[in-house]
Amino acid sequence: MLVGPESSPCSNPARVWARATPGSCICRGDARTGPIQLRRPVQPVRATGTLTARRRGLVQTWLGMDAPQIENLILANHVEAINGLLYISGGGWTDHWRPSAASAGQPVVSHLGVGVTVVVPWTASGNIYPLKVSIEDSVGNRVAEMTTQINSTRPPGLPTGADIRSVLALSLNLVFPKAGEYLVVATLAGQPARTVAFRVHDVAPPSPPRPAIN
């Protein structure tokens, strides 16, 4: 339907060609603007913290992101959490080589660290969420398990709409029952588990020295 200049939302009503959708119009192109363009009127938006938080919450709900999430899960030689930061030494490995036992039947202790970061959206803050981290073998047998709680209370001065992040460091001394494939499994508040796969190898004992030949 053709429209007149009095009903056009465009800045140059004389160039209106046809209405495309309510509140928009298609304008003729010219040598200055190029081909036909679709223009929509810009609606003024009041940029306030409350509006930003509300919109952010709606987007997170649409995307299924309004629940706390495990953001990072990393396996390392050693991990510490100090003042809200993770200090990681030798992180990101997938293969662990454990030394041979000093004598037959003696357990071999393996030291490793696990780092976890959790993000809680503004809309889900103010609650306590259970977090479980376990070490499992390839068939689901648990070698070790740790359970804690994430407190998502908003700290003073946190900007409206901001996420809350928490960090967790685990320092583990484990006796793996055998060499093979294992998993680090982290579960937060019933959300799908995050996993990191790794392998344990036995270092072959050194061969006995050969007797000297005179």
Secondary structure, 3 states (H helix, E strand, C coil): CCCCHHHCCCCCHHHEEECCCCCCEEECCECCCECCEEECCCCCCCCCHHHHHHHHHHHHHHCCCCCCEEEEEEEEEEEEEECCEEEEEEECCCEEEECCCCCCCCCCCEEEEEEEEEEECHHHCCCEEEEEEEEEECCCCEEEEEEEEEECCCCCCCCCCCCEEEEEEEEEEECCCCCEEEEEEEEECCCCCEEEEEEEEECCCCCCCCCCCC
